[in-house]
């Protein structure tokens, strides 16, 4: 039986644009069919703004990737008509526990009050998330909304012509060209759009790595976020455990800076780490693994001429705190209504300057919180480690020290 991320959900089909004598002009073209690109496309279509999504893939993301979605983005997704199936499928949680060595030093509740429409967080693999967004896109298409997605359409050249953007696109049947009044790059941290325009990030790359292992197993851990500092199964480092739907568990191991990535990703070495943590008799299936490096960076501006950047294409943060996809969805919430007014001639193009100001402010706040979390989780000097461990010891006994413990300031 094939898995959801192995099945083309928006397979390549020939477009009428490929047979046109001159490049066809579209109102808004979005590059990237991940959570951010799909979220923006759905929002624009609901506002009756014609939008075309291009992606060089034809499937949802491989691996769980972003899994934690917070209350505010769930409110946005509710407005887009996507939240209900996500919350039904997702694992709801609000309680987190922090351990130092083998001791639980404290726990926190992100939503102690009753009466909220949406949970504090759901855990949902990105491939499920994207599938529900694609279902919504197809439903809007069926209703006659001005939205389209084209798989295996890779943008290979971009030219900003002042009043529009010219695109060259490669497909399995050869290249074609089209034009867009506005181009929005939602093509991730390694954005080819950003590279083609000669733009880059400013910020900091931290010298540390984490190994992600998504394992399918029956386990009786509660539906909580568990974070360890200096656990016996990963001495001198940290680890994280999270439950996802379908008995998939996200386990993150801090593994240091000077590593052999290929060696660390070998199944036998991942198995060794998992058995040290969970016991020799564990039975599991490894669904996905990856290694990531902490990066806290952003573009200096989030739009240049007629090209706009959102999500990881515009800013990167370390994953602790779940501020990546959540902040990207808030980018789209800020951008969609502004683009609507501009496209419909109800506001000047200068309105986009407010997108830069407001979302750069949000990115800077996320980068600040993410940087502080990273520095606490991965101290880079002996004195920093001594101070960190002293805070953890105090937090075990004294409530005043607990707000100083930083295993990731979580998104809201």
VOPAGU-2260 file (C-alpha; in pm, 1 decimal, decimal comma):
REM VOPAGU-2260
SITE   aa  ch    i         X         Y         Z
SITE  UNK   A    0       0,0       0,0       0,0
SITE  UNK   A    1     147,2     334,5    -105,0
SITE  UNK   A    2     176,4     616,8     143,0
SITE  UNK   A    3      25,0     958,7      96,2
SITE  UNK   A    4     360,3    1120,8      18,9
SITE  UNK   A    5     429,1     864,5    -255,7
SITE  UNK   A    6     116,3     944,1    -460,3
SITE  UNK   A    7     102,2    1235,4    -710,4
SITE  UNK   A    8    -184,9    1453,7    -589,9
SITE  UNK   A    9    -143,0    1726,1    -851,2
SITE  UNK   A   10      14,8    1539,5   -1144,2
SITE  UNK   A   11     141,4    1717,9   -1450,9
SITE  UNK   A   12    -115,4    1794,9   -1719,4
SITE  UNK   A   13     -60,7    2014,3   -2020,2
SITE  UNK   A   14    -191,0    2367,1   -1978,8
SITE  UNK   A   15    -344,6    2586,5   -2247,1
SITE  UNK   A   16     -76,6    2842,1   -2154,5
SITE  UNK   A   17     182,3    2610,3   -2311,2
SITE  UNK   A   18      13,0    2637,3   -2649,6
SITE  UNK   A   19     -45,9    3014,1   -2646,3
SITE  UNK   A   20     143,0    3223,1   -2904,3
SITE  UNK   A   21     229,9    3486,5   -2643,3
SITE  UNK   A   22     291,6    3446,9   -2269,9
SITE  UNK   A   23     -39,3    3443,1   -2080,1
SITE  UNK   A   24     -69,9    3699,4   -1797,6
SITE  UNK   A   25    -196,6    3588,8   -1452,1
SITE  UNK   A   26    -289,0    3811,3   -1159,5
SITE  UNK   A   27     -87,2    3625,2    -892,5
SITE  UNK   A   28     152,3    3336,5    -938,7
SITE  UNK   A   29     275,9    3149,2    -630,6
SITE  UNK   A   30     591,9    2939,1    -646,9
SITE  UNK   A   31     570,4    2649,9    -402,2
SITE  UNK   A   32     284,3    2418,9    -302,0
SITE  UNK   A   33     378,8    2373,3      61,8
SITE  UNK   A   34     166,7    2491,8     355,8
SITE  UNK   A   35     247,4    2859,7     296,7
SITE  UNK   A   36     191,9    2865,0     -78,5
SITE  UNK   A   37    -131,3    2667,7     -53,2
SITE  UNK   A   38    -254,1    2879,7     236,6
SITE  UNK   A   39    -199,6    3201,9      42,9
SITE  UNK   A   40    -357,1    3057,8    -272,9
SITE  UNK   A   41    -671,7    2950,5     -87,3
SITE  UNK   A   42    -699,6    3288,6      83,8
SITE  UNK   A   43    -669,3    3477,1    -246,7
SITE  UNK   A   44    -919,4    3249,7    -421,8
SITE  UNK   A   45   -1172,8    3309,4    -144,1
SITE  UNK   A   46   -1127,4    3681,5    -216,9
SITE  UNK   A   47   -1185,9    3615,1    -590,1
SITE  UNK   A   48    -829,3    3701,6    -685,1
SITE  UNK   A   49    -707,2    3482,9    -972,2
SITE  UNK   A   50    -411,8    3273,9    -852,0
SITE  UNK   A   51    -189,2    3006,8   -1004,6
SITE  UNK   A   52      35,8    2778,2    -797,2
SITE  UNK   A   53     346,5    2628,5    -958,7
SITE  UNK   A   54     559,6    2354,1    -805,1
SITE  UNK   A   55     838,6    2137,6    -941,9
SITE  UNK   A   56     695,3    1844,6    -743,7
SITE  UNK   A   57     358,3    1671,3    -779,9
SITE  UNK   A   58     330,8    1518,2    -432,8
SITE  UNK   A   59     292,1    1633,4     -74,8
SITE  UNK   A   60     608,4    1663,3     135,4
SITE  UNK   A   61     804,4    1350,6     214,9
SITE  UNK   A   62     847,0    1312,1     590,3
SITE  UNK   A   63     662,6    1481,1     873,1
SITE  UNK   A   64     867,8    1806,7     861,7
SITE  UNK   A   65     658,6    2079,0    1029,2
SITE  UNK   A   66     427,2    1906,0    1276,7
SITE  UNK   A   67     321,6    2155,7    1547,7
SITE  UNK   A   68      44,9    2399,5    1459,0
SITE  UNK   A   69     -59,8    2658,7    1715,9
SITE  UNK   A   70    -391,0    2815,3    1810,2
SITE  UNK   A   71    -356,7    3139,2    1610,0
SITE  UNK   A   72    -269,9    2963,3    1279,4
SITE  UNK   A   73    -557,3    2720,3    1346,1
SITE  UNK   A   74    -786,8    3023,7    1362,9
SITE  UNK   A   75    -651,8    3134,5    1023,7
SITE  UNK   A   76    -700,2    2784,5     882,6
SITE  UNK   A   77   -1056,6    2783,9    1016,5
SITE  UNK   A   78   -1126,7    3099,2     816,5
SITE  UNK   A   79    -980,8    2927,1     508,7
SITE  UNK   A   80   -1206,0    2624,6     560,1
SITE  UNK   A   81    -922,0    2381,5     638,8
SITE  UNK   A   82    -906,6    2353,8    1017,2
SITE  UNK   A   83   -1180,8    2098,4    1087,2
SITE  UNK   A   84   -1022,3    1794,1     915,9
SITE  UNK   A   85    -679,7    1892,0    1048,3
SITE  UNK   A   86    -801,3    1908,6    1407,1
SITE  UNK   A   87    -995,0    1583,2    1364,9
SITE  UNK   A   88    -682,8    1403,9    1237,3
SITE  UNK   A   89    -425,0    1585,8    1449,3
SITE  UNK   A   90    -307,0    1499,6    1799,1
SITE  UNK   A   91    -417,3    1777,3    2035,2
SITE  UNK   A   92    -187,1    1871,5    2321,7
SITE  UNK   A   93    -133,7    2149,2    2572,6
SITE  UNK   A   94      94,5    1998,8    2838,9
SITE  UNK   A   95     473,3    1997,1    2820,6
SITE  UNK   A   96     728,6    1840,0    3055,5
SITE  UNK   A   97    1095,4    1926,2    3094,8
SITE  UNK   A   98    1352,7    1678,1    3226,4
SITE  UNK   A   99    1711,1    1723,9    3345,6
SITE  UNK   A  100    1901,9    1397,5    3346,5
SITE  UNK   A  101    1631,5    1156,0    3468,8
SITE  UNK   A  102    1439,3    1409,9    3679,4
SITE  UNK   A  103    1124,6    1591,9    3573,0
SITE  UNK   A  104    1199,8    1947,8    3680,7
SITE  UNK   A  105     868,1    2105,6    3585,7
SITE  UNK   A  106     571,2    2101,2    3350,2
SITE  UNK   A  107     364,6    2370,3    3179,5
SITE  UNK   A  108      11,2    2403,2    3043,9
SITE  UNK   A  109     -34,3    2617,9    2732,3
SITE  UNK   A  110    -411,7    2636,4    2761,3
SITE  UNK   A  111    -523,0    2601,2    3124,8
SITE  UNK   A  112    -853,6    2781,4    3062,8
SITE  UNK   A  113   -1162,6    2620,0    2914,2
SITE  UNK   A  114   -1382,8    2758,8    2637,4
SITE  UNK   A  115   -1135,5    2789,7    2349,4
SITE  UNK   A  116   -1263,8    2703,0    2003,9
SITE  UNK   A  117    -925,8    2564,8    1898,5
SITE  UNK   A  118    -662,4    2369,1    2092,5
SITE  UNK   A  119    -332,3    2518,9    2203,2
SITE  UNK   A  120    -152,5    2292,9    1953,9
SITE  UNK   A  121    -212,7    2004,3    1723,1
SITE  UNK   A  122      59,5    1773,5    1596,6
SITE  UNK   A  123      -0,4    1681,2    1234,2
SITE  UNK   A  124     251,5    1561,0     979,2
SITE  UNK   A  125     311,1    1813,4     702,2
SITE  UNK   A  126     205,4    1561,3     437,8
SITE  UNK   A  127    -139,8    1533,5     597,9
SITE  UNK   A  128    -152,5    1911,7     638,3
SITE  UNK   A  129     -79,9    1966,5     269,0
SITE  UNK   A  130    -329,1    1694,6     166,1
SITE  UNK   A  131    -611,9    1873,4     350,6
SITE  UNK   A  132    -512,2    2204,0     191,0
SITE  UNK   A  133    -509,1    2043,1    -153,1
SITE  UNK   A  134    -855,9    1900,7     -83,3
SITE  UNK   A  135    -972,8    2253,3      -3,6
SITE  UNK   A  136    -808,2    2391,1    -317,8
SITE  UNK   A  137    -984,7    2129,4    -531,2
SITE  UNK   A  138   -1317,4    2208,7    -364,4
SITE  UNK   A  139   -1273,6    2578,1    -445,1
SITE  UNK   A  140   -1179,2    2488,1    -801,4
SITE  UNK   A  141   -1501,1    2285,6    -830,1
SITE  UNK   A  142   -1698,2    2586,1    -704,2
SITE  UNK   A  143   -1555,2    2795,8    -986,7
SITE  UNK   A  144   -1312,5    2998,4    -775,5
SITE  UNK   A  145   -1015,6    3138,1    -974,0
SITE  UNK   A  146    -748,9    2895,1    -846,4
SITE  UNK   A  147    -523,8    2643,0   -1024,0
SITE  UNK   A  148    -223,6    2427,5    -931,4
SITE  UNK   A  149      30,6    2287,5   -1178,5
SITE  UNK   A  150     263,2    2008,5   -1075,0
SITE  UNK   A  151     606,6    1947,8   -1226,6
SITE  UNK   A  152     621,1    2309,2   -1343,8
SITE  UNK   A  153     964,8    2432,2   -1242,6
SITE  UNK   A  154    1041,2    2803,5   -1262,8
SITE  UNK   A  155    1388,9    2838,9   -1417,2
SITE  UNK   A  156    1411,2    3213,6   -1486,0
SITE  UNK   A  157    1248,8    3527,7   -1348,2
SITE  UNK   A  158    1251,8    3880,8   -1484,5
SITE  UNK   A  159    1087,6    4174,2   -1305,8
SITE  UNK   A  160     961,4    4400,5   -1583,9
SITE  UNK   A  161     837,6    4682,3   -1360,6
SITE  UNK   A  162     464,3    4636,3   -1416,3
SITE  UNK   A  163     478,2    4252,6   -1423,4
SITE  UNK   A  164     707,4    3953,5   -1377,8
SITE  UNK   A  165     816,9    3734,6   -1669,3
SITE  UNK   A  166     862,6    3362,9   -1593,5
SITE  UNK   A  167    1029,0    3081,4   -1781,8
SITE  UNK   A  168     901,0    2740,1   -1677,6
SITE  UNK   A  169    1026,8    2390,9   -1749,2
SITE  UNK   A  170     789,1    2092,0   -1770,2
SITE  UNK   A  171     811,2    1724,1   -1875,0
SITE  UNK   A  172     694,8    1836,6   -2221,9
SITE  UNK   A  173     938,8    2122,6   -2252,9
SITE  UNK   A  174     956,5    2491,3   -2157,2
SITE  UNK   A  175     701,6    2768,6   -2181,2
SITE  UNK   A  176     666,9    3127,3   -2059,7
SITE  UNK   A  177     404,7    3322,3   -1873,4
SITE  UNK   A  178     362,3    3655,4   -1697,0
SITE  UNK   A  179     229,9    3755,5   -1355,9
SITE  UNK   A  180     116,4    4085,8   -1216,7
SITE  UNK   A  181     260,1    3961,0    -885,6
SITE  UNK   A  182     488,2    3669,9    -801,9
SITE  UNK   A  183     495,6    3529,3    -446,7
SITE  UNK   A  184     785,2    3302,4    -353,3
SITE  UNK   A  185     677,8    3035,5    -103,7
SITE  UNK   A  186     946,7    2790,8    -212,4
SITE  UNK   A  187    1113,5    2730,9     120,9
SITE  UNK   A  188    1444,9    2792,4     290,9
SITE  UNK   A  189    1643,7    2699,1     -20,2
SITE  UNK   A  190    1427,7    2926,6    -236,8
SITE  UNK   A  191    1532,9    2913,8    -600,6
SITE  UNK   A  192    1335,3    3236,4    -652,3
SITE  UNK   A  193    1554,6    3415,8    -401,6
SITE  UNK   A  194    1867,2    3270,1    -560,5
SITE  UNK   A  195    1764,2    3368,9    -915,5
SITE  UNK   A  196    1713,7    3727,6    -799,5
SITE  UNK   A  197    2053,2    3732,4    -626,6
SITE  UNK   A  198    1902,8    3786,7    -279,5
SITE  UNK   A  199    2016,5    3626,5      44,1
SITE  UNK   A  200    1958,5    3595,7     417,8
SITE  UNK   A  201    2123,4    3788,7     698,4
SITE  UNK   A  202    2154,4    3627,4    1040,4
SITE  UNK   A  203    2321,5    3344,0    1224,1
SITE  UNK   A  204    2386,6    2974,4    1166,6
SITE  UNK   A  205    2445,9    2785,7    1492,4
SITE  UNK   A  206    2713,7    2519,2    1508,5
SITE  UNK   A  207    2494,6    2228,7    1613,9
SITE  UNK   A  208    2284,1    1959,6    1453,7
SITE  UNK   A  209    1975,9    1761,7    1544,5
SITE  UNK   A  210    1875,7    1423,0    1411,6
SITE  UNK   A  211    1502,6    1373,2    1347,6
SITE  UNK   A  212    1368,8    1018,8    1360,2
SITE  UNK   A  213    1000,6     957,3    1284,1
SITE  UNK   A  214     919,3     610,1    1411,5
SITE  UNK   A  215     597,2     410,6    1388,1
SITE  UNK   A  216     545,2     221,0    1712,8
SITE  UNK   A  217     292,9     133,6    1979,6
SITE  UNK   A  218     391,4     329,2    2288,6
SITE  UNK   A  219     215,2     438,0    2603,9
SITE  UNK   A  220     373,5     780,3    2637,9
SITE  UNK   A  221     111,2    1049,2    2705,3
SITE  UNK   A  222      12,1    1307,7    2445,7
SITE  UNK   A  223     256,1    1569,7    2572,9
SITE  UNK   A  224     573,7    1746,0    2465,4
SITE  UNK   A  225     870,0    1592,9    2650,4
SITE  UNK   A  226    1208,1    1763,8    2639,0
SITE  UNK   A  227    1527,4    1634,4    2803,5
SITE  UNK   A  228    1846,1    1819,3    2892,5
SITE  UNK   A  229    2148,0    1588,8    2937,8
SITE  UNK   A  230    1948,9    1262,1    2942,8
SITE  UNK   A  231    2129,0     932,8    3021,9
SITE  UNK   A  232    2060,8     810,8    2667,2
SITE  UNK   A  233    2219,6    1120,6    2503,6
SITE  UNK   A  234    2474,8    1254,1    2750,7
SITE  UNK   A  235    2580,7    1615,4    2718,9
SITE  UNK   A  236    2308,4    1677,5    2463,4
SITE  UNK   A  237    1928,1    1711,4    2454,3
SITE  UNK   A  238    1629,0    1525,4    2311,7
SITE  UNK   A  239    1260,4    1578,0    2231,1
SITE  UNK   A  240     962,6    1340,7    2206,0
SITE  UNK   A  241     629,1    1422,8    2040,5
SITE  UNK   A  242     330,6    1212,4    1935,8
SITE  UNK   A  243     185,0    1240,9    1584,9
SITE  UNK   A  244    -119,1    1073,2    1427,7
SITE  UNK   A  245    -109,0     709,0    1312,2
SITE  UNK   A  246     123,7     597,3    1594,8
SITE  UNK   A  247     410,1     801,1    1451,8
SITE  UNK   A  248     646,4     951,0    1710,2
SITE  UNK   A  249     882,1    1240,2    1641,2
SITE  UNK   A  250    1211,7    1198,4    1827,0
SITE  UNK   A  251    1484,9    1460,4    1800,0
SITE  UNK   A  252    1841,2    1394,3    1918,3
SITE  UNK   A  253    2099,0    1668,7    1953,4
SITE  UNK   A  254    2413,0    1524,7    1793,1
SITE  UNK   A  255    2667,1    1810,0    1788,9
SITE  UNK   A  256    2842,9    2004,6    1516,8
SITE  UNK   A  257    3137,0    1796,3    1397,4
SITE  UNK   A  258    2946,2    1498,4    1255,9
SITE  UNK   A  259    2941,7    1270,6     954,2
SITE  UNK   A  260    2585,4    1320,5     826,7
SITE  UNK   A  261    2586,5    1014,0     606,7
SITE  UNK   A  262    2705,1     799,3     896,8
SITE  UNK   A  263    2451,3     943,9    1141,6
SITE  UNK   A  264    2162,4     873,4     902,1
SITE  UNK   A  265    2248,5     505,0     860,8
SITE  UNK   A  266    1956,4     298,4     998,4
SITE  UNK   A  267    2183,4      99,3    1228,5
SITE  UNK   A  268    2311,3     417,3    1396,2
SITE  UNK   A  269    1961,6     559,7    1435,9
SITE  UNK   A  270    1858,0     221,8    1579,3
SITE  UNK   A  271    2137,4     243,7    1836,7
SITE  UNK   A  272    2011,5     583,8    1955,8
SITE  UNK   A  273    1649,4     470,4    1968,6
SITE  UNK   A  274    1730,3     157,8    2171,3
SITE  UNK   A  275    1941,7     359,2    2415,4
SITE  UNK   A  276    1638,6     582,6    2472,5
SITE  UNK   A  277    1350,1     336,1    2456,9
SITE  UNK   A  278    1504,0      -1,8    2545,6
SITE  UNK   A  279    1648,2    -295,8    2355,4
SITE  UNK   A  280    1312,2    -466,7    2312,8
SITE  UNK   A  281    1152,5    -176,9    2119,3
SITE  UNK   A  282     972,7    -273,3    1799,6
SITE  UNK   A  283     932,0       4,1    1545,1
SITE  UNK   A  284     944,0     106,0    1179,8
SITE  UNK   A  285    1154,9     405,5    1077,7
SITE  UNK   A  286     933,7     620,9     854,9
SITE  UNK   A  287    1163,9     917,2     794,5
SITE  UNK   A  288    1488,9    1065,4     920,0
SITE  UNK   A  289    1674,1    1388,2     860,5
SITE  UNK   A  290    1939,5    1615,5    1009,9
SITE  UNK   A  291    1889,6    1987,5    1053,2
SITE  UNK   A  292    2114,9    2273,2    1157,0
SITE  UNK   A  293    1983,6    2565,9    1362,0
SITE  UNK   A  294    1952,8    2878,9    1151,2
SITE  UNK   A  295    1807,2    3213,3    1260,1
SITE  UNK   A  296    1807,6    3433,9     950,5
SITE  UNK   A  297    1586,6    3650,4     731,1
SITE  UNK   A  298    1586,6    3857,8     415,9
SITE  UNK   A  299    1648,2    4230,5     459,2
SITE  UNK   A  300    1323,8    4303,1     272,4
SITE  UNK   A  301    1029,1    4070,1     212,0
SITE  UNK   A  302     942,5    4212,5    -127,2
SITE  UNK   A  303    1144,2    4344,6    -416,4
SITE  UNK   A  304     951,5    4507,8    -696,3
SITE  UNK   A  305     676,8    4270,4    -803,1
SITE  UNK   A  306     823,9    3967,4    -623,3
SITE  UNK   A  307     712,0    3895,8    -266,4
SITE  UNK   A  308     855,4    3639,7     -23,5
SITE  UNK   A  309     671,6    3451,4     251,1
SITE  UNK   A  310     741,5    3169,6     496,2
SITE  UNK   A  311    1082,1    3000,9     500,2
SITE  UNK   A  312    1168,4    3169,5     170,8
SITE  UNK   A  313    1173,5    3497,8     368,9
SITE  UNK   A  314    1291,3    3386,4     713,6
SITE  UNK   A  315    1431,7    3086,8     899,4
SITE  UNK   A  316    1426,1    2995,5    1266,9
SITE  UNK   A  317    1534,2    2689,1    1462,5
SITE  UNK   A  318    1246,0    2442,1    1499,7
SITE  UNK   A  319    1224,2    2455,9    1879,0
SITE  UNK   A  320     927,7    2679,7    1947,9
SITE  UNK   A  321     735,1    2573,3    1634,7
SITE  UNK   A  322     772,8    2920,2    1484,4
SITE  UNK   A  323     844,9    2823,5    1122,8
SITE  UNK   A  324     522,7    2713,8     953,8
SITE  UNK   A  325     315,0    2898,4    1213,9
SITE  UNK   A  326     478,4    3231,6    1134,4
SITE  UNK   A  327     459,0    3155,8     761,7
SITE  UNK   A  328      81,2    3114,8     784,6
SITE  UNK   A  329      66,3    3448,1     963,5
SITE  UNK   A  330     266,8    3597,4     673,9
SITE  UNK   A  331      -7,6    3486,1     435,6
SITE  UNK   A  332    -280,0    3618,8     664,9
SITE  UNK   A  333    -110,9    3959,2     653,9
SITE  UNK   A  334     -40,7    3951,8     281,3
SITE  UNK   A  335    -358,5    3817,8     119,8
SITE  UNK   A  336    -593,2    4107,6     191,1
SITE  UNK   A  337    -327,8    4359,5      89,8
SITE  UNK   A  338    -269,9    4187,3    -242,8
SITE  UNK   A  339    -645,9    4174,1    -295,5
SITE  UNK   A  340    -681,4    4549,8    -253,3
SITE  UNK   A  341    -383,8    4618,1    -481,1
SITE  UNK   A  342    -495,5    4376,3    -755,3
SITE  UNK   A  343    -849,1    4517,0    -749,9
SITE  UNK   A  344    -717,3    4874,1    -770,8
SITE  UNK   A  345    -845,2    4971,8    -427,0
SITE  UNK   A  346    -503,3    5042,2    -274,0
SITE  UNK   A  347    -163,9    5158,8    -405,8
SITE  UNK   A  348     130,2    4921,1    -441,9
SITE  UNK   A  349     293,7    5103,9    -152,5
SITE  UNK   A  350      59,8    4910,8      79,7
SITE  UNK   A  351     312,4    4627,9      48,9
SITE  UNK   A  352     555,5    4834,6     252,8
SITE  UNK   A  353     336,2    4758,6     553,6
SITE  UNK   A  354     377,1    4385,7     482,4
SITE  UNK   A  355     753,3    4431,5     505,7
SITE  UNK   A  356     733,9    4635,8     824,9
SITE  UNK   A  357     486,3    4413,5    1006,7
SITE  UNK   A  358     618,0    4073,3     905,4
SITE  UNK   A  359     983,8    4169,6     948,5
SITE  UNK   A  360     888,4    4276,2    1301,2
SITE  UNK   A  361     729,1    3932,4    1349,0
SITE  UNK   A  362    1032,8    3757,7    1201,7
SITE  UNK   A  363    1268,4    3952,6    1427,6
SITE  UNK   A  364    1066,2    3854,0    1734,0
SITE  UNK   A  365    1072,0    3489,9    1625,3
SITE  UNK   A  366    1444,4    3504,0    1553,1
SITE  UNK   A  367    1510,8    3661,4    1895,0
SITE  UNK   A  368    1311,3    3393,0    2077,3
SITE  UNK   A  369    1454,7    3116,1    1863,4
SITE  UNK   A  370    1811,1    3240,7    1917,1
SITE  UNK   A  371    1763,6    3252,5    2293,7
SITE  UNK   A  372    1620,2    2899,2    2292,1
SITE  UNK   A  373    1908,2    2771,7    2081,6
SITE  UNK   A  374    2168,3    2931,0    2306,2
SITE  UNK   A  375    2008,1    2774,2    2614,1
SITE  UNK   A  376    1967,8    2430,6    2454,2
SITE  UNK   A  377    2316,8    2427,5    2299,2
SITE  UNK   A  378    2556,1    2627,9    2525,3
SITE  UNK   A  379    2880,4    2701,7    2343,2
SITE  UNK   A  380    3114,8    2760,7    2639,4
SITE  UNK   A  381    3182,9    2585,2    2966,6
SITE  UNK   A  382    3058,0    2884,9    3163,5
SITE  UNK   A  383    2733,5    2894,6    2960,7
SITE  UNK   A  384    2678,0    2525,7    3032,7
SITE  UNK   A  385    2745,4    2571,0    3406,3
SITE  UNK   A  386    2493,5    2857,7    3417,3
SITE  UNK   A  387    2238,2    2658,2    3215,7
SITE  UNK   A  388    2271,2    2352,0    3440,0
SITE  UNK   A  389    2243,4    2567,5    3753,5
SITE  UNK   A  390    1913,7    2709,3    3623,9
SITE  UNK   A  391    1788,0    2356,2    3557,4
SITE  UNK   A  392    1886,7    2243,0    3909,1
SITE  UNK   A  393    1710,4    2541,6    4065,5
SITE  UNK   A  394    1399,4    2488,7    3853,2
SITE  UNK   A  395    1359,2    2145,2    4007,3
SITE  UNK   A  396    1312,5    2301,9    4351,3
SITE  UNK   A  397    1216,0    2666,6    4307,9
SITE  UNK   A  398     933,2    2807,1    4097,6
SITE  UNK   A  399    1111,7    3139,1    4032,2
SITE  UNK   A  400    1373,1    2961,5    3817,8
SITE  UNK   A  401    1128,0    2783,0    3588,5
SITE  UNK   A  402    1059,1    3074,3    3351,4
SITE  UNK   A  403    1435,7    3086,8    3290,0
SITE  UNK   A  404    1435,1    2734,0    3147,9
SITE  UNK   A  405    1418,3    2757,7    2770,5
SITE  UNK   A  406    1344,1    2440,2    2575,3
SITE  UNK   A  407    1179,6    2651,4    2304,0
SITE  UNK   A  408     948,1    2949,4    2353,7
SITE  UNK   A  409     645,0    2809,4    2177,7
SITE  UNK   A  410     447,8    2989,6    1909,4
SITE  UNK   A  411      93,7    3103,9    1987,6
